[in-house]
């Protein structure tokens, strides 16, 4: 039986157009907290810019990691825009801290798992015969564990796409099968890849025999019957007036959890997202306390596929796609980003969650107290949800369900 799963993949392609080694004396915990704050700021901001008229699912963790690899090779205004858009500026992360924080976060995640599987992979793929600066390669290898590979984008375009898709499929345990749908532009010089896979078992198990058809209001209006899981357990719950929503946190067996944010109004998810901030979300989580909760949660499986160039430009990341300064990659100002591609998949059922995502950046010639009272929460209309690392606070996957 499938567990809850989340997967994300990102591709960043860099075209040819017209870093420094990691050294930071900053306190690791402070850098980690800053990076988590930056990641969550980016997550909420991106959520506000994607199409809200349908189901949404993506991995801000995957996208921001791939864009951070681009940031490591950017300079001038291009770097400043990336720092602002990725939340680094607001979190007061300087350049050395960014690389150090990503390195420590990757190492911590690798060491903190037991029954939960959380894996991440990064890669820098260059056109055959094209080699970036050694300092850039070293930074990506040290901070992100990125592997360097070379492919002939010009003469073996089809094979290049197949190779990249095979890498993504392998790193996401087969969940994201086809990140690239067509051949890369012949001017492509670099492709930055991130893939993330998550599989978690519930700490409090749902009994499959309790799952039954229950009402769900698609779009907050149309009533349907959908398989719904039922659980009574001590869970962190809060009714937050600021958000205008109930919030319930379902822990996995390790330091991860699924958080469901259910608007008070059936058609309230769009208003919830419009007014959402990281501070409001964190306050709501902090005010939630353990109590006996009877939760009715629909089983669901979502897939998200995004071309993020326009979205990121709307978020203020513009220079990278035009008059870019990516001289930290190759020593020249002859590169720009062609597109940022992202795919993500999640499945939530009685045993847990499985999720995966992949992102590509393509660079061419010019991302409280317990109570005995039983609180009933019926997730029967559109809702927001996210999978998070409870130790660091990072939002790994984020989405909302409008239709089942």
Long-range contacts (C-beta under 8 A, 24 or more apart in sequence): 1-349, 1-350, 1-351, 2-347, 2-349, 2-351, 2-354, 3-199, 3-200, 3-201, 3-347, 3-349, 3-351, 3-352, 3-353, 3-354, 4-199, 4-200, 4-202, 4-258, 4-346, 4-347, 4-348, 4-349, 4-351, 4-352, 4-353, 4-354, 4-355, 5-175, 5-197, 5-198, 5-199, 5-345, 5-346, 5-347, 5-353, 5-354, 5-355, 5-356, 6-59, 6-196, 6-197, 6-198, 6-344, 6-345, 6-346, 6-353, 6-354, 6-355, 6-356, 6-357, 6-387, 6-396, 6-397, 7-59, 7-172, 7-173, 7-175, 7-176, 7-195, 7-196, 7-197, 7-198, 7-343, 7-344, 7-345, 7-346, 7-354, 7-355, 7-356, 7-357, 7-358, 8-58, 8-59, 8-61, 8-62, 8-63, 8-172, 8-176, 8-194, 8-195, 8-196, 8-342, 8-343, 8-344, 8-355, 8-356, 8-357, 8-358, 8-359, 8-397, 9-62, 9-168, 9-171, 9-172, 9-176, 9-179, 9-193, 9-194, 9-195, 9-196, 9-342, 9-343, 9-344, 9-356, 9-357, 9-358, 9-359, 9-360, 10-59, 10-62, 10-63, 10-65, 10-66, 10-192, 10-193, 10-194, 10-195, 10-340, 10-341, 10-342, 10-357, 10-358, 10-359, 10-360, 10-361, 10-367, 11-66, 11-164, 11-179, 11-180, 11-191, 11-192, 11-193, 11-339, 11-340, 11-341, 11-342, 11-358, 11-359, 11-360, 11-361, 11-362, 12-66, 12-67, 12-69, 12-70, 12-191, 12-192, 12-193, 12-337, 12-339, 12-340, 12-341, 12-359, 12-360, 12-361, 12-362, 12-363, 12-367, 13-184, 13-185, 13-188, 13-190, 13-191, 13-337, 13-338, 13-339, 13-341, 13-360, 13-361, 13-362, 13-363, 13-364, 14-70, 14-188, 14-189, 14-190, 14-191, 14-192, 14-326, 14-329, 14-335, 14-336, 14-337, 14-338, 14-361, 14-362, 14-363, 14-364, 15-185, 15-187, 15-188, 15-189, 15-335, 15-336, 15-337, 15-338, 15-362, 15-363, 15-364, 15-365, 15-366, 16-187, 16-189, 16-334, 16-335, 16-364, 16-365, 16-366, 17-324, 17-334, 17-335, 17-336, 17-364, 17-365, 17-366, 18-333, 18-334, 18-365, 18-366, 19-72, 19-73, 19-99, 19-133, 19-135, 19-136, 19-138, 19-139, 19-328, 20-95, 20-96, 20-135, 20-139, 21-135, 21-138, 21-139, 21-142, 22-96, 22-99, 22-100, 22-103, 22-139, 22-142, 22-143, 23-96, 24-96, 24-97, 24-99, 24-100, 26-96, 26-97, 26-100, 28-100, 28-104, 31-93, 31-97, 31-100, 31-101, 31-104, 32-101, 32-104, 32-105, 32-108, 32-392, 33-392, 33-393, 34-91, 34-92, 34-93, 34-97, 34-101, 35-91, 35-93, 35-98, 35-101, 35-102, 35-105, 35-394, 36-389, 36-392, 36-393, 36-394, 37-87, 37-90, 37-91, 37-278, 37-393, 38-64, 38-86, 38-87, 38-88, 38-90, 38-91, 38-93, 39-64, 39-87, 39-394, 39-395, 40-87, 40-278, 40-281, 40-393, 40-394, 40-395, 41-87, 41-90, 41-91, 41-278, 42-85, 42-86, 42-87, 43-386, 43-395, 43-398, 44-276, 44-277, 44-278, 44-281, 45-85, 45-87, 45-315, 46-311, 46-315, 47-273, 47-276, 47-398, 47-400, 48-273, 48-274, 48-276, 49-311, 49-314, 49-315, 50-306, 50-311, 52-269, 52-270, 52-273, 52-400, 52-402, 53-402, 54-402, 54-403, 55-302, 55-304, 55-399, 55-400, 55-401, 55-402, 55-403, 56-302, 56-304, 56-399, 56-400, 57-302, 57-303, 57-304, 57-344, 57-345, 57-346, 57-397, 57-398, 57-399, 58-304, 58-306, 58-342, 58-344, 58-357, 58-397, 58-398, 58-399, 59-196, 59-342, 59-344, 59-355, 59-357, 59-359, 59-396, 59-397, 59-398, 60-395, 60-396, 60-397, 60-398, 61-196, 61-357, 61-394, 61-395, 61-396, 61-397, 62-194, 62-195, 62-196, 62-342, 62-344, 62-357, 62-358, 62-359, 62-367, 63-194, 63-308, 63-340, 63-342, 63-359, 63-367, 64-367, 65-102, 65-120, 65-122, 65-144, 65-194, 65-196, 65-359, 65-367, 66-122, 66-192, 66-193, 66-194, 66-340, 66-359, 66-360, 66-361, 66-367, 67-312, 67-317, 67-340, 67-361, 67-367, 68-98, 68-102, 68-144, 69-122, 69-124, 69-140, 69-144, 69-146, 69-192, 69-194, 69-361, 70-192, 70-320, 70-326, 70-337, 70-361, 70-363, 70-367, 71-98, 72-98, 72-99, 72-136, 72-139, 72-140, 72-143, 72-328, 73-132, 73-136, 73-326, 73-327, 73-328, 73-329, 74-320, 74-324, 74-325, 74-326, 74-328, 75-325, 75-326, 75-327, 75-328, 76-325, 77-319, 77-325, 78-319, 78-320, 78-324, 78-325, 78-326, 79-325, 79-328, 81-316, 81-317, 81-318, 81-319, 81-320, 82-317, 82-320, 84-316, 85-312, 85-315, 85-316, 85-317, 99-139, 99-142, 99-143, 100-143, 102-143, 102-144, 103-142, 103-143, 103-144, 105-392, 105-394, 106-143, 106-144, 106-145, 108-391, 108-392, 109-389, 112-254, 112-255, 112-391, 113-254, 114-253, 114-254, 115-200, 115-201, 115-252, 115-253, 115-254, 116-198, 116-199, 116-200, 116-201, 116-252, 116-253, 116-254, 116-255, 116-256, 117-197, 117-198, 117-199, 117-200, 118-196, 118-197, 118-198, 118-199, 118-200, 118-256, 118-396, 119-171, 119-196, 119-197, 120-145, 120-194, 120-195, 120-196, 120-197, 121-145, 121-147, 121-171, 121-193, 121-194, 121-195, 121-196, 122-146, 122-147, 122-192, 122-193, 122-194, 122-195, 123-147, 123-148, 123-149, 123-167, 123-192, 123-193, 124-148, 124-149, 124-190, 124-191, 124-192, 124-193, 125-149, 125-150, 125-151, 125-164, 125-190, 125-191, 125-192, 125-193, 126-150, 126-151, 126-189, 126-190, 126-191, 127-151, 127-152, 127-153, 127-154, 127-188, 127-189, 127-190, 128-152, 128-153, 130-189, 130-190, 130-330, 132-190, 132-329, 132-330, 133-328, 133-329, 133-330, 133-331, 135-328, 136-328, 136-329, 136-330, 146-192, 153-184, 153-186, 153-188, 153-189, 154-186, 157-183, 157-184, 157-186, 158-183, 160-184, 164-191, 164-193, 164-360, 167-193, 167-195, 168-193, 168-195, 168-358, 171-195, 171-197, 171-358, 172-196, 172-197, 172-345, 172-356, 172-357, 172-358, 173-197, 173-199, 173-356, 175-345, 175-354, 175-355, 175-356, 176-343, 176-344, 176-345, 176-356, 176-357, 176-358, 179-341, 179-343, 179-358, 179-360, 180-341, 180-360, 184-362, 185-338, 185-362, 185-364, 187-364, 187-365, 188-338, 188-362, 188-363, 188-364, 189-330, 189-335, 189-363, 189-364, 189-365, 190-329, 190-335, 190-362, 190-363, 191-360, 191-361, 191-362, 191-363, 192-360, 192-361, 192-363, 193-358, 193-359, 193-360, 194-358, 194-359, 194-360, 194-367, 195-356, 195-357, 195-358, 195-359, 196-356, 196-357, 196-358, 196-396, 197-355, 197-356, 198-256, 198-353, 198-354, 198-355, 198-356, 198-387, 198-396, 198-397, 199-352, 199-353, 199-354, 199-355, 200-252, 200-253, 200-254, 200-256, 200-258, 200-352, 200-353, 200-354, 200-387, 201-252, 201-253, 201-351, 201-352, 202-250, 202-251, 202-252, 202-253, 202-350, 202-351, 202-352, 203-250, 203-251, 203-252, 203-253, 204-231, 204-233, 204-234, 204-235, 204-250, 204-251, 205-231, 205-350, 205-351, 206-230, 206-231, 206-349, 206-350, 206-351, 207-231, 207-350, 208-350, 211-299, 211-350, 214-296, 214-298, 214-378, 214-380, 215-380, 216-298, 216-379, 216-380, 216-381, 216-404, 217-266, 217-380, 217-381, 217-382, 218-382, 218-402, 218-403, 218-404, 219-267, 219-382, 219-402, 219-403, 220-265, 220-266, 220-267, 220-268, 220-269, 220-381, 220-382, 221-266, 221-267, 224-404, 226-298, 226-299, 226-404, 227-298, 227-299, 228-296, 228-297, 228-298, 228-299, 228-379, 229-296, 229-297, 229-298, 229-299, 229-349, 229-350, 230-294, 230-295, 230-296, 231-294, 231-295, 231-297, 232-292, 232-293, 232-294, 232-295, 232-374, 233-292, 233-293, 233-295, 234-290, 234-291, 234-292, 234-293, 234-370, 235-290, 235-291, 235-293, 235-295, 236-285, 236-288, 236-289, 236-290, 237-288, 237-289, 237-290, 237-291, 237-293, 237-375, 237-377, 238-284, 238-285, 238-287, 238-288, 238-289, 240-280, 240-283, 240-284, 240-287, 242-280, 242-283, 242-284, 243-272, 243-275, 243-276, 243-280, 243-281, 243-284, 244-268, 244-271, 244-272, 244-275, 245-272, 245-284, 245-384, 246-377, 247-284, 247-285, 247-288, 248-288, 248-293, 248-295, 248-377, 249-285, 249-288, 250-295, 250-297, 251-390, 252-352, 252-353, 255-389, 255-390, 255-391, 256-387, 256-388, 256-389, 256-390, 256-396, 257-387, 257-388, 257-390, 258-348, 258-353, 258-385, 258-386, 258-387, 259-285, 259-385, 259-386, 259-387, 259-388, 260-297, 260-377, 260-379, 260-383, 260-384, 260-385, 261-383, 261-384, 261-385, 262-377, 262-379, 262-381, 262-383, 262-384, 263-381, 263-382, 263-383, 263-384, 266-381, 266-382, 267-381, 267-382, 268-382, 269-381, 269-382, 269-383, 269-384, 269-400, 269-402, 272-384, 273-384, 273-400, 276-384, 282-393, 287-368, 288-368, 289-368, 289-369, 289-370, 290-368, 290-369, 290-370, 291-370, 291-371, 291-373, 291-375, 292-370, 292-371, 292-372, 292-373, 292-374, 292-375, 293-374, 293-375, 293-376, 293-377, 294-374, 294-375, 294-376, 294-377, 295-377, 295-379, 296-376, 296-377, 296-378, 296-379, 296-380, 297-348, 297-379, 298-379, 298-401, 298-404, 299-348, 299-349, 299-350, 300-346, 300-347, 300-348, 300-401, 300-404, 301-345, 301-346, 301-347, 301-348, 302-344, 302-345, 302-346, 302-399, 302-401, 303-343, 303-344, 303-345, 304-342, 304-343, 304-344, 304-345, 304-399, 305-342, 305-343, 306-341, 306-342, 306-343, 307-339, 307-340, 307-341, 308-339, 308-340, 308-341, 308-342, 308-367, 309-337, 309-338, 309-339, 309-340, 312-340, 312-367, 324-366, 326-363, 329-363, 334-365, 334-366, 335-363, 335-364, 335-365, 335-366, 336-363, 336-364, 336-365, 336-366, 337-361, 337-362, 337-363, 337-364, 338-362, 338-363, 338-364, 340-367, 342-367, 344-397, 344-399, 346-387, 346-397, 346-399, 353-387, 355-387, 355-396, 355-397, 357-397
